[in-house]
């Protein structure tokens, strides 16, 4: 809800920007998603490629269990 009524003609386009939003609130998340810089599809592809490249194999053994010696 706006604090003041604006005297604008019918059909006028306006941009409403919230002044404050609590970190992690839905308003803050939506504002961050709409704010520049916007992510390009090529950037997403590069990120996914780097994530795949950096994956390490899953280790099923526990680091807390001592290894048995033969």
N, C-alpha and C positions, 0 to 999 in steps of 0.2 A: 504494500500500500504506500502510495506517495504521501509525503508530509504536506506538500503544498499543491494546490490545483493550478495547473498551467493554463494560460489563456491561449490556446492553439486552435487554428481552424480545423474543421472536420476533415479527416483524411490525412492530416499531417503525420509524417513519419517521425518517430522519436526513438532515441536510444536511451535505455534505462540501465544504469550501472550501479550495482549495490556498492556502498562505501565500505562496509565491513561484513565479513563473514567469518564465523568461527572455523579454525582449521579442522578439516575433516568433515565439515557439515556438507549436506547435499548442495547448498548454494556455492560453497567454496570449490567443490569438485566440478560442478557445472561451469563455473567461471574459469577454472583452470583449463578445462577442455576446450572452451571457446576462445581462450586467449592465444595470441601468437607466441611463439612460432608454431605453425601447424605442421604435423608430421606428413611427409610425402610417402607414397607407397614404396618407393625405392628405399627409403630409410627403414621401413618396417622389414622389407626383405633382407636388408643388410644386417639388421639386428637379429633376425631369426637365424641367419647363416652363422653369425658369430656365436649365438647361443649353442647351436648344434656343434660347432667346432670346439667349444669350451667344455662340453659335457664330459664327465669322467665316468668310467665304468662303476657299476654298483658293486659294493663290497658287502657280502652277506655275513662275514665274520664280525664278531664284536671286538673292538679294540680293548675292551676290558677283560676279555677271557684270554688267559695265557695259552700260547700255542703248545701243543703236545710235542714232545721230542720222541723220536723213534727209539 
